[in-house]
Amino acid sequence: MIDPSTIERILDSANISDVVSEFVTLKKRGVNQLGLCPFHNEKTPSFTVSPAKGIFKCFGCGKGGNSVNFIMELEQLSYPDALRWLAKKFHIEIEEKEESQEEKLLKDERESMMIVSAFAQKYFSRFLLKENEGRTIGLSYLRERGIRDDIITKFELGYCPDGKDLFTQAATREGYKMDFLEKTGLTIKRDDWIRDRFGGRVIFPVHNVAGRVIAFGGRTLTNDKKVAKYLNSPESEIYHKGRTLYGIYQAKRDITKLDKCYLVEGYTDVLSFHQAGIENVVASSGTSLTIDQIRLIRRFSPNITIVYDGDDAGIKASLRGIDMVLEEGINVKVLPLPRGEDPDSFARSMSAGELTEYIKKNETDFIKFKTQLLMGTVENDPVSKAKLINEIVRSISVIPDTITRTIYIKECSRLMDVQEAVLYSEIRKIQNKQSEDHTRKELQEIQTQAAKPAATPAEKKTANPFETEEREIIRVLLKYFNHEVFEMEDEETNEVSTYTVGVYVISELHNDGLTSVNPKVTAILAAMEENLYNKDFDPIRFFTLHPDSEISQYASNLLADKYIESKRWSKGGAFIESERELLYLLVPKLIQEYKSKKVKMMLKKLEQQINEASKNNETEKLMEYMGQHMKLKEVLKELSVLLGFRTIS
């Protein structure tokens, strides 16, 4: 348990911009900051951070909230664990009471896997540096490869002892459950047979963007060709290989600062580049490059340089990755390496200055790369040359930005000696074909949706027909709860009493017994009612920092949404007052509209009951319903007049 005063310190320290910028490149836009949303794929930034309000909001996917919500959503953490993450970032010491056995059992499975992985990393790192086997075998190997001690520490490299289950025994002695050792892939269990997955291997921990260990890569030191050279953790709840980039945690700051990312294949490629002073580098870890990995890079920079091995496999991998990167709207370059070299060996063969100079001179755009690679084999063969042009045109066609696409068409025209009009014609053909395929796919999806059963009456019933009105009422309460806008004169004493927006709204809702089917709205109104006369109550802070993430996100979303002035305030080109100045009109109008809609729904229900009673000749019920109907009609008429408070001038 984290005590309330510590939570308050964490929330005060957790500046939303500082937290989000760890994961998203933000650019200033007026008083706010803008970036690409980390929660869904987008090419045009719609993710907004408001430093003044301490909240974030994505207008694309709708996610929003405070610093705690951001970490909870991104790292899939519980509220307490997100607070611990922030406390660590902002160097706030947390004193907690010891967890009970029940609390330990209730720990989130995902978090338990993270904890096991963290233990494993510390065990492997300690074994590499402190144990005789680790130093003589693992550390010796790393030093033979020229890897410095500072890089070993930076990437938390380690060594797993060579034995059947030495690591597993150590973990279980420390109280870590076999269930989570299996789920993380650290231990392999078959009936009564148990062994360590990474026994006798040098360990490369894989970190997520936040720096937590989620998986491992292990390199064997044996020459046995039957043994896999590299072994990786299996897919798990916390590790998805196709969504992960080795080195992203160590590289993200430099990728953002330099606005460029070098993409290599393996663990040691990343280490050697870092050792040469180039830190904006990540690896796809031997897997074929995926869309998710490209999008992860794009969160930090729209510029990628692919640096793969100088052999046939590396060249094919470069060619395969180019179109995928281009399709995501990213500027791609390729750095060809001399034949037989890989980024690791090449970076170690020269000084940091020489490597930087080589990159400047040799990185090239994808058209030149493909042309230089293939032109020598097609020079006197028109058919092969046409195939090469088609291949380049196909790559250009996937570029989403029109201006960028036009520039590449000009470059291709110049290099390949082909008229631009011909290239444009080919691109149109490709795009038309893609459009037809897309339309066909959409039609299939529509047909699939149509074949699904309709929502049940129970499902329809859970919808909130008053969502729009309630959202606007809560938004106004959040912003203007303590503003004194209304006054009422006592008819007998002529004394004038002033009322806040909060008192007015809560009283009006209470007087007519108006409640919501939305539990978040109910909870917010209840908390506001408790604080009606508390002048120190700050609803924005109270609800955006609320421990219930659903409530804090609901409040943050409302505060992030822009208020669109209604046409009713600007008819005939009249001067448009600010929202604050219109509260004396706006607030009663909101309540009036809310009540009117409630009454109309009640009238609709009564009309159905009147029809049923009439059909069944239920005279008593019919008369009762008609009486209620007449009263509600009168109420509806009265609601057309603004409710009876005068305003403070």
Secondary structure per residue as TSV (DSSP state, phi and psi in degrees):
chain	resnum	aa	ss	phi	psi
A	1	M	-	360.0	133.2
A	2	I	B	-98.3	128.2
A	3	D	-	-71.7	152.8
A	4	P	H	-57.0	-37.4
A	5	S	H	-66.4	-35.6
A	6	T	H	-69.4	-40.6
A	7	I	H	-58.3	-42.4
A	8	E	H	-61.2	-42.1
A	9	R	H	-64.5	-40.6
A	10	I	H	-63.6	-47.1
A	11	L	H	-64.3	-36.3
A	12	D	H	-67.8	-34.3
A	13	S	H	-84.6	-25.7
A	14	A	-	-78.1	75.2
A	15	N	-	-60.7	125.2
A	16	I	H	-58.2	-38.4
A	17	S	H	-66.0	-43.1
A	18	D	H	-63.1	-39.3
A	19	V	H	-69.9	-51.3
A	20	V	H	-66.2	-38.2
A	21	S	T	-66.6	-11.8
A	22	E	T	-65.8	-24.5
A	23	F	T	-122.8	-19.9
A	24	V	S	-133.6	135.2
A	25	T	-	-76.7	118.0
A	26	L	-	-107.1	139.6
A	27	K	E	-122.3	140.9
A	28	K	E	-67.8	134.6
A	29	R	E	-138.6	92.4
A	30	G	T	67.5	-131.1
A	31	V	T	-83.7	-10.0
A	32	N	E	-106.5	-179.5
A	33	Q	E	-128.0	148.0
A	34	L	E	-128.3	143.2
A	35	G	E	-159.8	179.5
A	36	L	-	-83.0	133.0
A	37	C	-	-65.5	130.9
A	38	P	S	-81.3	-4.9
A	39	F	S	-100.0	-14.7
A	40	H	S	-151.6	164.1
A	41	N	-	-79.9	121.8
A	42	E	-	-146.7	149.9
A	43	K	S	-107.4	-22.7
A	44	T	S	-107.1	121.9
A	45	P	-	-58.8	128.7
A	46	S	-	-132.7	5.8
A	47	F	E	-89.7	115.0
A	48	T	E	-114.4	136.0
A	49	V	E	-115.2	129.9
A	50	S	E	-110.3	99.1
A	51	P	T	-60.8	-36.0
A	52	A	T	-64.9	-40.0
A	53	K	T	-90.3	-14.9
A	54	G	T	72.7	30.3
A	55	I	E	-134.1	163.1
A	56	F	E	-122.9	157.8
A	57	K	E	-155.4	129.1
A	58	C	E	-101.9	119.6
A	59	F	T	-82.6	0.4
A	60	G	T	-91.0	-54.4
A	61	C	T	-102.8	-10.7
A	62	G	-	90.5	-5.8
A	63	K	-	-69.9	145.2
A	64	G	E	-163.7	170.1
A	65	G	E	151.7	-160.5
A	66	N	-	-102.0	-169.0
A	67	S	H	-59.7	-40.3
A	68	V	H	-65.9	-44.9
A	69	N	H	-60.3	-39.1
A	70	F	H	-60.6	-48.2
A	71	I	H	-68.7	-38.6
A	72	M	H	-58.6	-46.4
A	73	E	H	-70.2	-45.3
A	74	L	H	-71.8	-43.1
A	75	E	H	-98.0	0.7
A	76	Q	T	54.6	50.9
A	77	L	-	-107.9	159.0
A	78	S	-	-75.6	169.3
A	79	Y	H	-59.1	-48.7
A	80	P	H	-61.6	-39.0
A	81	D	H	-71.4	-32.5
A	82	A	H	-65.8	-38.7
A	83	L	H	-62.9	-40.6
A	84	R	H	-64.0	-40.0
A	85	W	H	-60.0	-46.5
A	86	L	H	-67.1	-38.5
A	87	A	H	-61.1	-41.0
A	88	K	H	-65.3	-41.7
A	89	K	H	-63.5	-40.9
A	90	F	T	-100.3	17.1
A	91	H	T	55.9	47.4
A	92	I	-	-107.9	122.7
A	93	E	-	-77.5	133.9
A	94	I	-	-113.1	126.1
A	95	E	-	-105.4	119.8
A	96	E	B	-122.4	150.7
A	97	K	-	-73.9	154.1
A	98	E	-	-65.0	136.3
A	99	E	-	-68.1	140.1
A	100	S	-	-75.4	165.2
A	101	Q	H	-60.1	-38.6
A	102	E	H	-63.5	-42.3
A	103	E	H	-64.3	-38.2
A	104	K	H	-63.1	-41.0
A	105	L	H	-66.1	-30.7
A	106	L	T	-82.2	-5.3
A	107	K	S	-56.9	140.2
A	108	D	-	-57.9	136.0
A	109	E	H	-58.6	-40.2
A	110	R	H	-63.5	-43.0
A	111	E	H	-66.0	-35.8
A	112	S	H	-62.5	-38.8
A	113	M	H	-66.9	-37.0
A	114	M	H	-63.0	-42.3
A	115	I	H	-65.3	-42.3
A	116	V	H	-61.8	-42.3
A	117	S	H	-64.6	-39.3
A	118	A	H	-63.7	-41.6
A	119	F	H	-61.7	-45.2
A	120	A	H	-60.1	-43.1
A	121	Q	H	-60.3	-46.8
A	122	K	H	-63.8	-39.0
A	123	Y	H	-63.4	-49.1
A	124	F	H	-63.7	-42.7
A	125	S	H	-64.7	-43.2
A	126	R	H	-64.1	-41.3
A	127	F	H	-63.6	-39.1
A	128	L	H	-61.5	-42.9
A	129	L	H	-93.6	-25.6
A	130	K	H	-110.3	-29.0
A	131	E	S	-92.4	148.3
A	132	N	H	-59.1	-45.9
A	133	E	H	-61.7	-42.7
A	134	G	I	-62.6	-42.4
A	135	R	I	-71.3	-44.0
A	136	T	I	-75.2	-26.9
A	137	I	I	-106.2	-62.2
A	138	G	I	-67.9	-52.2
A	139	L	I	-66.1	-36.9
A	140	S	H	-61.6	-43.5
A	141	Y	H	-60.4	-46.9
A	142	L	H	-62.2	-39.5
A	143	R	H	-71.1	-33.6
A	144	E	H	-61.3	-35.5
A	145	R	T	-77.1	-0.8
A	146	G	T	82.1	16.0
A	147	I	-	-84.3	122.3
A	148	R	-	-74.7	161.0
A	149	D	H	-63.5	-36.2
A	150	D	H	-65.7	-32.6
A	151	I	H	-74.3	-37.7
A	152	I	H	-58.8	-43.8
A	153	T	H	-69.7	-44.0
A	154	K	H	-58.9	-41.5
A	155	F	T	-98.2	4.8
A	156	E	T	55.3	44.8
A	157	L	-	-67.6	158.2
A	158	G	E	-153.6	-170.3
A	159	Y	E	-147.2	134.1
A	160	C	E	-99.8	125.5
A	161	P	-	-57.5	145.9
A	162	D	S	-83.5	100.3
A	163	G	S	-171.2	169.6
A	164	K	S	-61.3	-52.5
A	165	D	S	-150.6	39.2
A	166	L	H	-62.6	-42.5
A	167	F	H	-65.7	-46.1
A	168	T	H	-58.8	-41.8
A	169	Q	H	-61.2	-43.4
A	170	A	H	-63.2	-41.3
A	171	A	H	-66.6	-43.9
A	172	T	H	-68.8	-32.6
A	173	R	H	-62.7	-32.9
A	174	E	T	-81.3	-0.5
A	175	G	T	96.8	6.7
A	176	Y	-	-81.0	133.8
A	177	K	-	-77.8	143.4
A	178	M	H	-58.5	-34.6
A	179	D	H	-54.8	-45.1
A	180	F	H	-81.3	-27.6
A	181	L	H	-64.6	-36.6
A	182	E	H	-71.4	-45.4
A	183	K	H	-64.9	-31.1
A	184	T	T	-81.9	-10.3
A	185	G	T	83.1	4.9
A	186	L	S	-70.2	-31.0
A	187	T	E	-123.3	138.2
A	188	I	E	-108.3	125.7
A	189	K	E	-126.0	129.7
A	190	R	E	-132.2	104.2
A	191	D	T	53.6	-113.6
A	192	D	T	-94.8	4.1
A	193	W	E	-100.3	125.1
A	194	I	E	-131.5	138.5
A	195	R	E	-153.1	159.5
A	196	D	E	-76.7	136.0
A	197	R	T	-65.6	-37.8
A	198	F	T	-107.2	19.0
A	199	G	T	-53.0	129.9
A	200	G	T	75.3	19.9
A	201	R	E	-120.0	148.1
A	202	V	E	-74.2	135.5
A	203	I	E	-107.3	132.1
A	204	F	E	-114.4	99.6
A	205	P	E	-65.6	141.9
A	206	V	E	-105.1	122.5
A	207	H	E	-102.9	148.1
A	208	N	-	-83.7	-176.8
A	209	V	T	-60.3	-31.4
A	210	A	T	-83.1	-5.3
A	211	G	S	95.3	5.4
A	212	R	-	-87.5	142.4
A	213	V	E	-76.6	127.0
A	214	I	E	-121.2	-13.1
A	215	A	E	-166.0	178.5
A	216	F	E	-141.8	150.0
A	217	G	E	-116.4	138.2
A	218	G	E	-125.4	129.4
A	219	R	E	-105.9	125.6
A	220	T	E	-73.6	150.9
A	221	L	-	-110.3	7.5
A	222	T	-	-89.9	155.9
A	223	N	-	-93.7	5.1
A	224	D	-	-66.8	114.9
A	225	K	T	-69.3	-16.0
A	226	K	T	-78.4	-14.9
A	227	V	S	-94.5	130.7
A	228	A	-	-61.2	133.4
A	229	K	S	-62.1	-46.9
A	230	Y	E	-119.7	140.2
A	231	L	E	-128.7	131.9
A	232	N	E	-114.8	158.1
A	233	S	-	-60.0	146.1
A	234	P	-	-73.3	163.7
A	235	E	-	-59.1	141.5
A	236	S	-	-150.2	-176.4
A	237	E	S	-60.3	-30.5
A	238	I	S	-105.3	-9.1
A	239	Y	-	-132.8	119.6
A	240	H	-	-124.9	108.6
A	241	K	G	-55.8	-40.8
A	242	G	G	-72.0	-8.1
A	243	R	G	-111.7	6.8
A	244	T	-	-118.8	145.5
A	245	L	-	-124.8	126.5
A	246	Y	B	-68.6	129.0
A	247	G	T	91.9	1.0
A	248	I	H	-62.7	-37.0
A	249	Y	H	-64.7	-44.2
A	250	Q	H	-74.2	-20.1
A	251	A	H	-101.1	-19.5
A	252	K	H	-58.9	-37.3
A	253	R	H	-65.4	-43.3
A	254	D	H	-73.2	-32.6
A	255	I	H	-59.9	-44.8
A	256	T	H	-66.4	-46.5
A	257	K	H	-64.8	-43.3
A	258	L	H	-91.8	-7.1
A	259	D	T	54.3	43.1
A	260	K	-	-160.6	146.8
A	261	C	E	-130.3	129.2
A	262	Y	E	-90.9	131.3
A	263	L	E	-112.3	118.5
A	264	V	E	-118.9	-176.6
A	265	E	S	-96.9	-43.2
A	266	G	S	-121.7	172.1
A	267	Y	H	-58.9	-51.2
A	268	T	H	-68.6	-25.0
A	269	D	H	-60.6	-44.3
A	270	V	H	-63.4	-46.2
A	271	L	H	-61.0	-43.7
A	272	S	H	-67.1	-37.0
A	273	F	H	-65.5	-42.8
A	274	H	H	-60.7	-41.4
A	275	Q	H	-64.5	-27.8
A	276	A	T	-87.3	4.3
A	277	G	T	91.2	3.4
A	278	I	-	-103.2	106.3
A	279	E	-	-106.3	-8.0
A	280	N	-	-88.0	60.6
A	281	V	E	-136.5	139.8
A	282	V	E	-136.0	163.9
A	283	A	E	-125.3	145.1
A	284	S	-	-81.7	1.9
A	285	S	T	58.8	44.8
A	286	G	T	78.4	-13.6
A	287	T	S	-83.7	157.1
A	288	S	-	-63.4	138.0
A	289	L	-	-57.1	136.1
A	290	T	-	-115.9	161.8
A	291	I	H	-60.4	-40.8
A	292	D	H	-62.8	-37.8
A	293	Q	H	-66.9	-40.1
A	294	I	H	-63.3	-42.8
A	295	R	H	-67.1	-31.3
A	296	L	H	-64.5	-42.8
A	297	I	H	-63.5	-41.6
A	298	R	H	-63.1	-21.6
A	299	R	T	-61.9	-24.9
A	300	F	T	-110.0	-26.7
A	301	S	-	-163.8	145.3
A	302	P	S	-92.7	15.7
A	303	N	E	-124.7	120.8
A	304	I	E	-124.7	136.1
A	305	T	E	-115.6	120.5
A	306	I	E	-85.4	125.9
A	307	V	-	-126.6	88.6
A	308	Y	-	-107.4	173.2
A	309	D	-	-57.3	153.5
A	310	G	S	-86.5	19.7
A	311	D	S	-101.7	-179.9
A	312	D	H	-60.3	-40.9
A	313	A	H	-64.2	-41.7
A	314	G	H	-65.3	-39.9
A	315	I	H	-65.3	-41.8
A	316	K	H	-63.4	-39.6
A	317	A	H	-63.4	-39.5
A	318	S	H	-62.0	-47.2
A	319	L	H	-62.9	-39.2
A	320	R	H	-66.2	-37.3
A	321	G	H	-77.3	-24.4
A	322	I	H	-58.4	-52.3
A	323	D	H	-63.2	-38.1
A	324	M	H	-62.8	-42.8
A	325	V	H	-66.9	-44.5
A	326	L	H	-60.3	-40.5
A	327	E	H	-63.4	-25.8
A	328	E	T	-87.0	9.7
A	329	G	T	75.7	24.7
A	330	I	-	-104.4	142.4
A	331	N	E	-78.7	123.5
A	332	V	E	-118.3	136.1
A	333	K	E	-126.0	164.4
A	334	V	E	-127.4	138.0
A	335	L	-	-110.7	99.7
A	336	P	-	-71.3	137.9
A	337	L	-	-105.6	154.4
A	338	P	-	-56.3	150.0
A	339	R	T	-53.1	130.0
A	340	G	T	88.4	-8.9
A	341	E	-	-92.0	153.3
A	342	D	-	-124.2	164.7
A	343	P	H	-55.2	-34.6
A	344	D	H	-65.2	-56.8
A	345	S	H	-65.2	-38.0
A	346	F	H	-67.5	-43.2
A	347	A	H	-65.5	-32.5
A	348	R	H	-80.0	-14.3
A	349	S	T	-85.8	-2.8
A	350	M	S	-146.4	169.4
A	351	S	-	-76.5	166.7
A	352	A	H	-59.5	-41.1
A	353	G	H	-64.5	-41.5
A	354	E	H	-65.3	-39.5
A	355	L	H	-65.2	-44.7
A	356	T	H	-60.4	-42.2
A	357	E	H	-66.2	-40.4
A	358	Y	H	-61.3	-43.1
A	359	I	H	-61.1	-46.5
A	360	K	H	-58.4	-40.8
A	361	K	H	-79.9	-27.4
A	362	N	H	-112.9	-17.1
A	363	E	-	-69.1	138.6
A	364	T	E	-140.6	159.8
A	365	D	E	-74.2	165.0
A	366	F	H	-66.4	-28.6
A	367	I	H	-67.1	-47.7
A	368	K	H	-63.4	-38.8
A	369	F	H	-60.9	-50.4
A	370	K	H	-64.9	-40.3
A	371	T	H	-64.8	-49.6
A	372	Q	H	-62.5	-35.0
A	373	L	H	-70.3	-40.7
A	374	L	H	-109.7	-15.4
A	375	M	G	-64.1	-36.8
A	376	G	G	-61.0	-27.3
A	377	T	G	-90.7	-6.6
A	378	V	T	-122.9	5.5
A	379	E	T	-52.0	-43.6
A	380	N	T	-108.0	19.6
A	381	D	-	-125.4	98.3
A	382	P	H	-57.6	-37.5
A	383	V	H	-66.3	-45.6
A	384	S	H	-65.0	-37.4
A	385	K	H	-64.0	-40.7
A	386	A	H	-62.3	-38.9
A	387	K	H	-63.7	-41.1
A	388	L	H	-62.7	-44.6
A	389	I	H	-61.4	-42.5
A	390	N	H	-61.5	-38.8
A	391	E	H	-65.1	-43.3
A	392	I	H	-66.6	-42.2
A	393	V	H	-61.8	-39.5
A	394	R	H	-61.4	-39.0
A	395	S	H	-65.9	-42.5
A	396	I	H	-63.7	-36.0
A	397	S	H	-64.1	-24.7
A	398	V	T	-84.5	-9.1
A	399	I	-	-68.2	121.9
A	400	P	-	-73.6	-29.5
A	401	D	-	-83.2	125.5
A	402	T	H	-64.0	-43.6
A	403	I	H	-64.4	-45.6
A	404	T	H	-61.1	-41.6
A	405	R	H	-62.2	-41.5
A	406	T	H	-62.7	-42.6
A	407	I	H	-62.6	-41.5
A	408	Y	H	-69.2	-32.7
A	409	I	H	-63.5	-43.2
A	410	K	H	-61.1	-42.7
A	411	E	H	-64.5	-43.3
A	412	C	H	-63.9	-41.4
A	413	S	H	-58.8	-42.7
A	414	R	H	-69.6	-46.9
A	415	L	H	-69.4	-37.9
A	416	M	H	-98.9	-1.7
A	417	D	T	57.2	50.8
A	418	V	-	-127.2	138.8
A	419	Q	-	-62.3	142.1
A	420	E	H	-59.6	-38.5
A	421	A	H	-59.1	-38.0
A	422	V	H	-65.6	-42.8
A	423	L	H	-64.5	-44.1
A	424	Y	H	-59.3	-40.5
A	425	S	H	-62.1	-42.5
A	426	E	H	-65.8	-40.2
A	427	I	H	-64.8	-40.5
A	428	R	H	-60.3	-41.2
A	429	K	H	-60.6	-45.8
A	430	I	H	-62.7	-45.2
A	431	Q	H	-67.6	-36.9
A	432	N	H	-62.8	-42.2
A	433	K	H	-62.4	-43.7
A	434	Q	H	-63.0	-40.0
A	435	S	H	-64.1	-41.9
A	436	E	H	-62.2	-43.6
A	437	D	H	-62.2	-41.2
A	438	H	H	-65.1	-43.4
A	439	T	H	-62.7	-42.5
A	440	R	H	-61.2	-41.4
A	441	K	H	-65.2	-41.8
A	442	E	H	-62.9	-41.4
A	443	L	H	-62.8	-40.3
A	444	Q	H	-62.4	-40.7
A	445	E	H	-65.5	-40.2
A	446	I	H	-62.5	-43.0
A	447	Q	H	-64.2	-39.1
A	448	T	H	-62.7	-44.2
A	449	Q	H	-63.3	-40.4
A	450	A	H	-65.0	-29.2
A	451	A	H	-76.8	-15.5
A	452	K	S	-72.9	148.1
A	453	P	-	-64.6	146.3
A	454	A	-	-68.4	160.3
A	455	A	-	-61.5	140.0
A	456	T	-	-72.8	159.7
A	457	P	H	-55.0	-36.1
A	458	A	H	-65.6	-39.0
A	459	E	H	-67.6	-40.3
A	460	K	H	-65.5	-34.6
A	461	K	H	-65.5	-28.2
A	462	T	T	-74.7	-13.9
A	463	A	S	-67.0	147.2
A	464	N	-	-100.4	107.9
A	465	P	T	-71.7	-11.4
A	466	F	T	-109.1	20.3
A	467	E	H	-58.7	-44.8
A	468	T	H	-60.6	-48.5
A	469	E	H	-65.3	-42.0
A	470	E	H	-67.9	-38.0
A	471	R	H	-61.2	-42.2
A	472	E	H	-70.2	-37.1
A	473	I	H	-64.3	-46.0
A	474	I	H	-64.7	-39.9
A	475	R	H	-59.3	-45.5
A	476	V	H	-65.2	-39.9
A	477	L	H	-63.8	-40.8
A	478	L	H	-60.2	-42.3
A	479	K	H	-82.2	-33.7
A	480	Y	H	-128.4	21.8
A	481	F	T	-49.9	-45.9
A	482	N	T	-96.5	8.0
A	483	H	-	-76.1	125.7
A	484	E	E	-84.7	108.3
A	485	V	E	-119.6	-30.8
A	486	F	E	-109.4	152.0
A	487	E	E	-140.7	151.0
A	488	M	E	-134.4	135.7
A	489	E	E	-97.6	128.2
A	490	D	-	-71.5	125.1
A	491	E	T	-64.7	-29.6
A	492	E	T	-87.1	-45.7
A	493	T	T	-97.2	-13.0
A	494	N	-	63.7	15.0
A	495	E	-	-78.1	142.6
A	496	V	E	-104.2	126.1
A	497	S	E	-110.0	137.9
A	498	T	E	-98.6	148.7
A	499	Y	E	-131.5	142.7
A	500	T	E	-82.3	166.1
A	501	V	H	-58.5	-40.9
A	502	G	H	-60.8	-47.8
A	503	V	H	-61.4	-44.5
A	504	Y	H	-60.3	-51.4
A	505	V	H	-66.1	-49.2
A	506	I	H	-60.6	-40.9
A	507	S	H	-63.0	-45.9
A	508	E	H	-61.4	-43.2
A	509	L	H	-66.7	-40.3
A	510	H	H	-65.8	-45.5
A	511	N	H	-58.6	-33.5
A	512	D	T	-103.8	7.8
A	513	G	T	62.4	36.4
A	514	L	-	-85.9	123.2
A	515	T	-	-126.7	167.4
A	516	S	-	-114.4	152.3
A	517	V	S	-86.0	-8.3
A	518	N	-	-87.6	114.8
A	519	P	H	-62.2	-29.0
A	520	K	H	-67.3	-42.8
A	521	V	H	-63.3	-44.2
A	522	T	H	-59.6	-44.8
A	523	A	H	-65.3	-41.0
A	524	I	H	-65.6	-45.3
A	525	L	H	-64.1	-37.4
A	526	A	H	-64.3	-43.4
A	527	A	H	-65.7	-36.7
A	528	M	H	-67.4	-38.7
A	529	E	H	-63.1	-38.0
A	530	E	H	-64.3	-25.6
A	531	N	T	-111.9	22.4
A	532	L	T	-55.6	-39.6
A	533	Y	T	-111.3	19.9
A	534	N	-	-94.9	102.8
A	535	K	T	-67.6	-20.4
A	536	D	T	-87.1	-3.8
A	537	F	-	-70.5	122.2
A	538	D	-	-111.3	97.6
A	539	P	H	-63.1	-33.1
A	540	I	H	-63.4	-50.4
A	541	R	H	-65.1	-43.7
A	542	F	H	-58.7	-45.2
A	543	F	H	-89.3	-33.8
A	544	T	H	-70.3	-24.4
A	545	L	T	-104.3	19.0
A	546	H	-	-65.8	138.4
A	547	P	S	-63.7	-23.0
A	548	D	S	-80.9	109.6
A	549	S	H	-60.5	-31.5
A	550	E	H	-66.3	-39.7
A	551	I	H	-69.4	-44.6
A	552	S	H	-64.7	-37.5
A	553	Q	H	-69.7	-38.5
A	554	Y	H	-61.1	-47.1
A	555	A	H	-65.4	-42.6
A	556	S	H	-64.0	-40.8
A	557	N	H	-61.8	-41.8
A	558	L	H	-64.4	-40.5
A	559	L	H	-71.6	-28.1
A	560	A	H	-78.9	-29.4
A	561	D	S	-65.7	135.5
A	562	K	-	-78.3	137.6
A	563	Y	-	-79.6	121.8
A	564	I	-	-97.2	118.7
A	565	E	-	-63.7	134.8
A	566	S	-	-74.9	148.8
A	567	K	G	-62.2	-21.5
A	568	R	G	-64.0	-22.2
A	569	W	G	-92.2	-7.4
A	570	S	S	-131.2	29.3
A	571	K	G	-66.1	141.1
A	572	G	G	68.9	20.4
A	573	G	G	71.1	22.7
A	574	A	-	-67.7	160.6
A	575	F	-	-61.7	130.2
A	576	I	-	-94.8	116.4
A	577	E	-	-79.6	161.1
A	578	S	-	-70.2	161.6
A	579	E	T	-58.7	-41.0
A	580	R	G	-59.5	-40.5
A	581	E	G	-72.1	-18.8
A	582	L	G	-97.2	5.2
A	583	L	H	-56.3	-35.9
A	584	Y	H	-63.7	-24.1
A	585	L	H	-98.0	-42.3
A	586	L	H	-65.0	-47.7
A	587	V	H	-64.1	-51.0
A	588	P	H	-59.0	-35.5
A	589	K	H	-65.1	-41.7
A	590	L	H	-60.2	-45.9
A	591	I	H	-65.0	-40.4
A	592	Q	H	-60.9	-45.6
A	593	E	H	-65.2	-39.9
A	594	Y	H	-62.3	-47.9
A	595	K	H	-64.3	-42.4
A	596	S	H	-58.6	-43.7
A	597	K	H	-66.4	-39.2
A	598	K	H	-61.0	-45.3
A	599	V	H	-63.9	-41.5
A	600	K	H	-62.4	-39.0
A	601	M	H	-64.9	-39.7
A	602	M	H	-65.7	-40.2
A	603	L	H	-63.3	-40.8
A	604	K	H	-62.2	-42.2
A	605	K	H	-66.0	-41.3
A	606	L	H	-63.0	-39.3
A	607	E	H	-62.6	-38.0
A	608	Q	H	-65.0	-40.8
A	609	Q	H	-67.4	-36.6
A	610	I	H	-62.8	-43.6
A	611	N	H	-62.6	-43.3
A	612	E	H	-63.9	-44.7
A	613	A	H	-64.4	-36.7
A	614	S	H	-66.7	-42.9
A	615	K	H	-62.5	-37.2
A	616	N	T	-93.0	6.5
A	617	N	T	55.3	37.6
A	618	E	-	-91.5	84.6
A	619	T	H	-60.8	-45.4
A	620	E	H	-62.2	-46.2
A	621	K	H	-63.5	-39.7
A	622	L	H	-59.7	-46.4
A	623	M	H	-64.5	-40.8
A	624	E	H	-62.2	-46.9
A	625	Y	H	-64.1	-39.8
A	626	M	H	-67.4	-36.2
A	627	G	H	-62.9	-44.7
A	628	Q	H	-63.2	-37.4
A	629	H	H	-63.2	-42.9
A	630	M	H	-64.1	-42.3
A	631	K	H	-62.5	-43.0
A	632	L	H	-66.0	-33.7
A	633	K	H	-62.0	-40.2
A	634	E	H	-64.5	-42.4
A	635	V	H	-60.5	-41.6
A	636	L	H	-61.9	-38.2
A	637	K	H	-64.7	-44.3
A	638	E	H	-63.1	-33.0
A	639	L	T	-68.6	-10.7
A	640	S	T	-75.3	-12.7
A	641	V	S	-102.2	134.4
A	642	L	-	-58.1	141.6
A	643	L	-	-68.1	154.7
A	644	G	S	-79.2	43.8
A	645	F	-	-106.4	145.6
A	646	R	E	-88.1	161.0
A	647	T	E	-103.4	156.0
A	648	I	-	-75.6	129.8
A	649	S	-	-82.3	360.0
